[in-house]
Amino acid sequence: MLRTDRDTSQGRTAASPRLDPLDRFTGSLAQRTYHSLRAAILDLVLPPGAALRKPAICADLGVSRAPVSEAIARLAVEGLVDVIPQAGTYVARLSMREIREGAFLREAIELAAVEALAPVITDDQLMLLNRNLRVQEALVADGDTAGFYRHDAELHALILSFTGFPRLATVAETAWVQVNRARRLVLPVPGRVAETLAEHRAIVAALAARDPAAARAASRHHLRQLLTFLEPLERAHPDLFETPREGAP
């Protein structure tokens, strides 16, 4: 089990979670280790700035150092982990610059997707979207934010998959990875989950009407709401965000 400790030289605090067991994932040992660590980072179980101690991770997951090192190297390429020579390995802090860039890219992809999909969406595809919405409604009623987050992501993935472009979801996920972490700070905001559900309903309704302009407008409204919540969070939780570079937007 990862233990709580503080790296005084860096002023960063490590978390004390249990990582998801490897049998919840598929692939090689290194791939499953990567997915377990990545899930903990995206879910904020391992918060921005947390120190990653390889011996503790090895003990928690029951693996040797090799798959952990491989997983951390892969996470570093994604920008989720900072490896600082002679200092240690840490979960990367959030960056508003990267969040804005990711939101811009995701908006460009999703608006093009719904606009292209609206005229040709099938009844079977609409059935899947509406089924997802019904589950979201139940999760909102139950107060299950984590479950809602998963079905939120599934709804967006379904829409992208319906375009028929198999790589689109991967490109969008890569662009959105930093935003995904930050979103976990937003969904607990009172009322935001219910508002998100209403925005999802508007997107699906526009698709059901086969109205490209309405689908594009509903998606734009939904995606742009996120930054209106994240800007204040950066001020409220400066410890989770990196210090902006001079001259950076």
C-alpha positions as CSV (number, residue, x, y, z in Angstrom):
1,M,0.0,0.0,0.0
2,L,1.3,3.4,-0.9
3,R,2.1,5.4,2.3
4,T,1.6,9.1,3.0
5,D,4.9,10.9,3.2
6,R,6.3,14.3,2.3
7,D,9.3,15.1,0.1
8,T,10.6,18.1,1.9
9,S,13.1,19.0,-0.8
10,Q,10.3,19.5,-3.3
11,G,7.5,20.5,-1.0
12,R,5.2,17.9,-2.5
13,T,3.0,15.4,-0.7
14,A,2.5,11.8,-1.7
15,A,-0.9,10.1,-1.5
16,S,-1.8,7.0,0.4
17,P,-4.2,5.1,-1.9
18,R,-4.5,1.5,-2.9
19,L,-4.0,1.2,-6.6
20,D,-6.5,-0.8,-8.7
21,P,-5.3,-4.4,-8.8
22,L,-3.8,-5.6,-12.0
23,D,-6.4,-8.2,-12.7
24,R,-8.8,-5.4,-13.6
25,F,-6.8,-4.7,-16.7
26,T,-5.6,-6.6,-19.8
27,G,-2.3,-6.8,-21.6
28,S,1.2,-7.5,-20.5
29,L,2.4,-6.9,-16.9
30,A,3.9,-3.6,-17.9
31,Q,0.7,-2.5,-19.7
32,R,-1.5,-3.5,-16.7
33,T,0.8,-1.6,-14.3
34,Y,0.6,1.4,-16.6
35,H,-3.2,1.3,-16.7
36,S,-3.4,1.0,-12.9
37,L,-1.2,4.0,-12.3
38,R,-2.8,6.0,-15.1
39,A,-6.3,5.4,-13.7
40,A,-5.1,6.5,-10.2
41,I,-3.7,9.7,-11.7
42,L,-6.7,10.5,-13.9
43,D,-9.1,9.8,-11.0
44,L,-6.9,12.1,-8.7
45,V,-6.3,9.1,-6.4
46,L,-2.7,10.1,-7.0
47,P,-3.1,13.9,-6.9
48,P,-0.9,16.4,-8.8
49,G,2.4,16.7,-7.0
50,A,2.3,13.3,-5.4
51,A,5.6,11.5,-5.1
52,L,5.7,8.1,-6.8
53,R,7.8,5.7,-4.8
54,K,8.7,2.7,-6.9
55,P,9.2,0.3,-3.9
56,A,5.8,1.2,-2.6
57,I,4.2,0.7,-6.0
58,C,5.9,-2.6,-6.5
59,A,4.7,-3.8,-3.1
60,D,1.1,-2.5,-3.7
61,L,0.8,-4.2,-7.1
62,G,3.0,-7.2,-6.4
63,V,5.3,-6.6,-9.3
64,S,9.1,-6.1,-9.8
65,R,10.7,-2.7,-10.6
66,A,10.9,-3.3,-14.3
67,P,7.1,-3.0,-15.2
68,V,6.8,0.0,-12.9
69,S,9.8,1.7,-14.5
70,E,8.3,1.0,-18.0
71,A,4.9,2.3,-16.9
72,I,6.3,5.5,-15.4
73,A,8.3,6.1,-18.6
74,R,5.2,5.8,-20.7
75,L,3.2,8.1,-18.3
76,A,6.1,10.7,-18.5
77,V,5.7,10.7,-22.3
78,E,2.0,11.5,-21.9
79,G,2.9,14.4,-19.6
80,L,1.2,12.7,-16.6
81,V,4.4,12.2,-14.6
82,D,7.5,14.3,-14.1
83,V,10.8,12.5,-13.6
84,I,13.3,14.9,-12.0
85,P,16.9,13.6,-11.9
86,Q,18.4,13.4,-8.4
87,A,15.0,14.5,-7.0
88,G,12.4,11.9,-7.7
89,T,9.3,11.0,-9.7
90,Y,6.1,13.0,-9.2
91,V,2.6,13.1,-10.6
92,A,2.7,16.2,-12.9
93,R,0.9,19.2,-11.7
94,L,-2.1,20.5,-13.7
95,S,-1.3,23.1,-16.4
96,M,-3.9,25.6,-17.5
97,R,-2.0,26.2,-20.7
98,E,-2.2,22.4,-21.5
99,I,-5.8,22.3,-20.4
100,R,-6.8,25.2,-22.7
101,E,-4.9,23.6,-25.6
102,G,-6.6,20.2,-24.9
103,A,-10.0,21.8,-24.7
104,F,-9.4,23.6,-28.0
105,L,-8.4,20.4,-29.8
106,R,-11.2,18.3,-28.3
107,E,-13.8,21.0,-29.3
108,A,-12.5,21.0,-32.9
109,I,-12.7,17.2,-33.1
110,E,-16.1,16.8,-31.4
111,L,-17.9,19.7,-33.2
112,A,-16.8,18.3,-36.6
113,A,-17.9,14.8,-35.4
114,V,-21.4,15.7,-34.4
115,E,-21.9,17.9,-37.5
116,A,-21.0,15.1,-39.7
117,L,-22.9,12.5,-37.7
118,A,-26.2,14.3,-37.3
119,P,-27.5,13.8,-40.9
120,V,-26.6,10.1,-41.0
121,I,-27.0,8.8,-37.4
122,T,-29.0,5.6,-37.2
123,D,-31.8,4.6,-34.9
124,D,-29.7,1.9,-33.4
125,Q,-27.0,4.5,-32.6
126,L,-29.5,6.8,-31.0
127,M,-30.8,3.9,-29.0
128,L,-27.3,3.4,-27.5
129,L,-26.9,7.1,-26.7
130,N,-30.3,7.2,-25.0
131,R,-29.6,4.0,-23.1
132,N,-26.4,5.7,-21.8
133,L,-28.4,8.8,-20.8
134,R,-30.8,6.7,-18.8
135,V,-27.9,5.2,-16.9
136,Q,-26.5,8.7,-16.3
137,E,-29.9,9.8,-14.9
138,A,-29.9,6.9,-12.4
139,L,-26.3,7.8,-11.4
140,V,-27.3,11.4,-10.8
141,A,-30.2,10.3,-8.7
142,D,-27.9,8.0,-6.7
143,G,-25.2,10.6,-6.2
144,D,-22.7,8.4,-7.9
145,T,-20.2,10.9,-9.3
146,A,-17.6,8.3,-10.3
147,G,-20.1,6.2,-12.2
148,F,-21.5,9.3,-13.9
149,Y,-17.9,10.3,-15.0
150,R,-17.4,6.9,-16.6
151,H,-20.7,7.1,-18.5
152,D,-20.0,10.7,-19.5
153,A,-16.8,9.5,-21.1
154,E,-18.6,6.6,-22.7
155,L,-21.2,8.9,-24.3
156,H,-18.5,11.0,-26.0
157,A,-16.6,7.9,-27.1
158,L,-19.8,6.5,-28.7
159,I,-20.4,9.7,-30.6
160,L,-16.9,9.7,-32.0
161,S,-17.0,6.0,-32.8
162,F,-20.2,6.5,-34.8
163,T,-18.3,8.7,-37.3
164,G,-16.6,5.5,-38.6
165,F,-13.1,6.9,-38.0
166,P,-11.5,4.4,-35.7
167,R,-8.6,6.6,-34.7
168,L,-10.7,9.6,-33.8
169,A,-11.4,8.5,-30.2
170,T,-7.7,7.9,-29.6
171,V,-6.7,11.3,-30.9
172,A,-9.4,13.0,-28.8
173,E,-8.4,11.1,-25.7
174,T,-4.7,12.1,-26.2
175,A,-5.7,15.7,-26.6
176,W,-8.1,15.5,-23.6
177,V,-5.8,13.7,-21.1
178,Q,-4.9,16.7,-19.0
179,V,-8.5,18.0,-19.1
180,N,-9.7,14.7,-17.9
181,R,-7.7,15.0,-14.7
182,A,-9.0,18.6,-14.1
183,R,-12.6,17.5,-14.8
184,R,-12.5,15.4,-11.6
185,L,-12.2,18.6,-9.7
186,V,-15.3,20.0,-11.4
187,L,-17.8,17.2,-11.1
188,P,-18.1,17.4,-7.3
189,V,-19.1,21.1,-7.7
190,P,-22.8,21.3,-6.5
191,G,-25.2,21.1,-9.4
192,R,-22.5,20.5,-12.0
193,V,-23.3,16.8,-12.6
194,A,-27.0,17.6,-13.2
195,E,-26.1,20.4,-15.5
196,T,-23.8,18.1,-17.5
197,L,-26.6,15.6,-17.9
198,A,-28.8,18.4,-19.3
199,E,-26.1,19.3,-21.7
200,H,-25.7,15.7,-22.8
201,R,-29.5,15.5,-23.4
202,A,-29.4,18.6,-25.6
203,I,-26.6,17.0,-27.7
204,V,-28.5,13.7,-28.2
205,A,-31.8,15.6,-28.9
206,A,-30.1,17.6,-31.7
207,L,-28.6,14.4,-33.1
208,A,-32.1,12.7,-33.0
209,A,-33.5,15.7,-34.9
210,R,-30.8,15.2,-37.5
211,D,-29.9,18.9,-37.1
212,P,-26.1,19.5,-37.7
213,A,-26.2,23.1,-36.6
214,A,-28.0,22.4,-33.4
215,A,-25.7,19.4,-32.6
216,R,-22.7,21.6,-33.1
217,A,-24.1,24.4,-31.0
218,A,-25.1,22.0,-28.1
219,S,-21.7,20.4,-28.2
220,R,-19.9,23.7,-28.2
221,H,-21.9,25.0,-25.2
222,H,-21.2,21.7,-23.3
223,L,-17.5,21.7,-23.9
224,R,-17.0,25.3,-23.1
225,Q,-18.6,25.1,-19.8
226,L,-15.6,23.2,-18.4
227,L,-13.2,26.1,-18.6
228,T,-15.6,28.4,-16.8
229,F,-15.3,26.1,-13.8
230,L,-11.6,25.4,-14.1
231,E,-10.4,29.0,-14.1
232,P,-11.6,29.6,-10.5
233,L,-10.3,26.2,-9.4
234,E,-6.7,27.2,-10.4
235,R,-7.0,30.1,-8.0
236,A,-8.7,28.0,-5.3
237,H,-6.1,25.1,-5.5
238,P,-2.8,26.6,-6.6
239,D,-1.0,23.7,-5.1
240,L,-2.4,21.4,-7.8
241,F,-1.4,23.6,-10.7
242,E,2.0,24.4,-12.0
243,T,3.3,28.0,-11.7
244,P,2.7,29.7,-15.1
245,R,5.8,30.5,-17.1
246,E,6.4,34.2,-17.6
247,G,4.7,35.3,-20.8
248,A,2.5,32.1,-21.0
249,P,-1.2,32.6,-21.8
